[in-house]
Structure formats: C-alpha cells, structure tokens
C-alpha cells in the first residue's frame, strides 16, 4: 500500500522568502515601511494602507494562543497517525496571527492566552513553523 502524503503549502513568489527562512529555522513576516504595521500572510500590498512598500523582518517567534481546537478525528487519511492534534491561531508578539499546530505538549493542557514559541518541524521536504508552550 502506498504511503499517503500530507498536503504541503504551495510556494509562490510572494511566500518564497518566508519558506526559505523556515528552512533556516527563522520565522519571517512582512512589515510595511509606510505605516509600520506587520503583515502575515505574505503579500505584495499592505492590507492596512494599500502601499507596496513591504519588507521582510525576522519575527520574535513568540506569541500566545488566540484560539485553538483539538482534532480527535483525522482531517484525512494522511493525518490519522497524528491524532489527537492541535490546530491553533497564534498571535505573534508583532501582532499578526498565524494558523499553525501546537506540538510537544499534553493536548489537554493547551489553553487560550498560553505563551508559545516557534519550533520548526520537517514535513516531507519542507520545514513548517509550529509552536510549543514556553
């Protein structure tokens, strides 16, 4: 029987720098040079002011869990071996929110406003940013 592969993010021109940073265990987000606000997910225009003047900055990698759910049923055959797993929305110190997984912890101990830090986990050929409690 063939191994079922997990779906992986698609790297495009807007996100290439982000994924290259992940491969180096660095979390990059964008910052608008016109209004100074941080941006995530990667894009060419600032969603706050509409300017094209965005650059990449290294994020602190620290944040808090804004919201989460514990998956007890697999979201597809490729995820059965991960059960249970936590899908979370983490608010980084820089103010942006990132959809991710919370790993290396007791699933029952996870809670909103919990402090977390980024860790990078290899999945297939990619390093994905995930978070673990501080």
C-alpha positions as CSV (number, residue, x, y, z in Angstrom):
1,X,0.0,0.0,0.0
2,X,1.3,3.4,-0.9
3,X,2.0,5.9,1.8
4,X,-0.5,8.8,1.9
5,X,1.4,12.1,1.7
6,X,0.2,15.1,3.7
7,X,-0.7,18.2,1.6
8,X,2.0,20.8,1.8
9,X,1.9,24.6,1.3
10,X,2.4,25.8,-2.2
11,X,5.4,28.1,-2.5
12,X,4.8,31.1,-4.8
13,X,6.8,34.3,-5.4
14,X,5.0,36.1,-2.5
15,X,5.9,33.4,0.0
16,X,9.2,32.1,-1.2
17,X,11.3,34.2,1.3
18,X,9.1,33.0,4.2
19,X,9.7,29.3,3.3
20,X,13.4,29.9,2.7
21,X,13.6,31.3,6.2
22,X,11.7,28.3,7.7
23,X,14.4,26.1,6.2
24,X,16.9,28.0,8.2
25,X,14.8,27.9,11.4
26,X,13.9,31.6,11.1
27,X,10.4,33.0,11.2
28,X,10.0,35.9,8.8
29,X,7.0,38.2,8.5
30,X,6.5,41.3,6.5
31,X,6.4,44.9,7.7
32,X,5.0,47.9,5.8
33,X,7.6,50.6,5.6
34,X,4.8,53.2,5.0
35,X,2.6,52.5,8.1
36,X,5.0,50.3,10.1
37,X,2.4,47.6,10.7
38,X,3.4,43.9,10.5
39,X,1.8,41.6,7.9
40,X,1.1,37.9,7.7
41,X,0.3,36.0,5.3
42,X,2.9,37.1,2.7
43,X,1.6,39.5,0.0
44,X,2.8,42.3,-2.2
45,X,0.5,45.1,-0.8
46,X,0.0,46.2,2.8
47,X,-3.6,45.3,3.8
48,X,-3.6,48.2,6.3
49,X,-2.7,51.1,4.0
50,X,-2.5,49.6,0.5
51,X,1.1,50.6,-0.2
52,X,3.5,48.3,-2.0
53,X,6.4,49.2,0.4
54,X,6.7,46.0,2.3
55,X,9.9,44.3,3.5
56,X,10.7,41.1,5.4
57,X,11.7,41.2,9.1
58,X,12.6,38.4,11.4
59,X,9.8,37.8,13.9
60,X,10.5,37.1,17.6
61,X,8.9,33.7,17.2
62,X,7.0,34.2,20.4
63,X,3.3,34.7,20.9
64,X,0.1,33.5,22.6
65,X,-2.6,31.1,21.6
66,X,-5.5,33.2,20.3
67,X,-7.8,30.3,19.5
68,X,-7.5,26.5,19.0
69,X,-9.2,23.2,18.5
70,X,-8.1,19.7,19.3
71,X,-8.7,17.3,16.3
72,X,-9.7,13.9,17.5
73,X,-10.8,12.7,14.1
74,X,-8.3,12.9,11.2
75,X,-8.8,15.6,8.7
76,X,-8.0,13.0,6.1
77,X,-6.1,9.7,5.9
78,X,-2.7,11.3,6.0
79,X,-3.4,12.7,9.5
80,X,-4.6,9.6,11.2
81,X,-1.2,8.9,12.8
82,X,-1.1,12.4,14.3
83,X,-4.3,12.1,16.4
84,X,-5.0,13.9,18.6
85,X,-3.5,17.1,17.2
86,X,-4.0,20.8,17.9
87,X,-4.7,23.4,15.2
88,X,-4.3,26.9,16.6
89,X,-4.3,30.5,15.7
90,X,-1.3,32.0,17.3
91,X,-0.9,35.8,17.8
92,X,2.7,36.7,17.5
93,X,4.3,39.5,19.6
94,X,4.3,41.6,16.5
95,X,0.5,41.5,16.3
96,X,-0.1,39.2,13.4
97,X,-1.9,35.9,13.7
98,X,-0.7,32.6,12.2
99,X,-2.6,29.3,11.7
100,X,-0.3,26.5,13.0
101,X,-0.1,23.4,15.1
102,X,0.8,23.3,18.8
103,X,3.1,20.3,19.4
104,X,5.2,18.6,22.1
105,X,2.7,19.1,24.9
106,X,-0.3,17.4,26.6
107,X,-3.3,18.3,24.4
108,X,-5.5,18.7,27.5
109,X,-3.1,21.4,28.9
110,X,-3.5,23.8,25.9
111,X,-5.5,26.9,26.6
112,X,-6.1,30.4,25.1
113,X,-3.6,33.1,26.0
114,X,-1.0,30.4,26.6
115,X,2.5,31.6,25.8
116,X,4.2,29.7,22.9
117,X,7.4,29.8,20.9
118,X,8.1,28.7,17.3
119,X,9.8,25.4,16.5
120,X,10.4,24.1,13.0
121,X,9.4,20.6,12.1
122,X,10.3,18.8,8.9
123,X,7.3,17.5,7.0
124,X,8.4,15.9,3.7
125,X,10.8,18.3,2.0
126,X,9.6,21.4,4.0
127,X,10.3,22.9,7.4
128,X,7.0,24.1,8.8
129,X,6.6,26.6,11.7
130,X,4.8,25.0,14.6
131,X,4.6,26.2,18.2
132,X,5.2,24.7,21.6
133,X,4.4,26.1,25.1
134,X,7.1,28.2,26.7
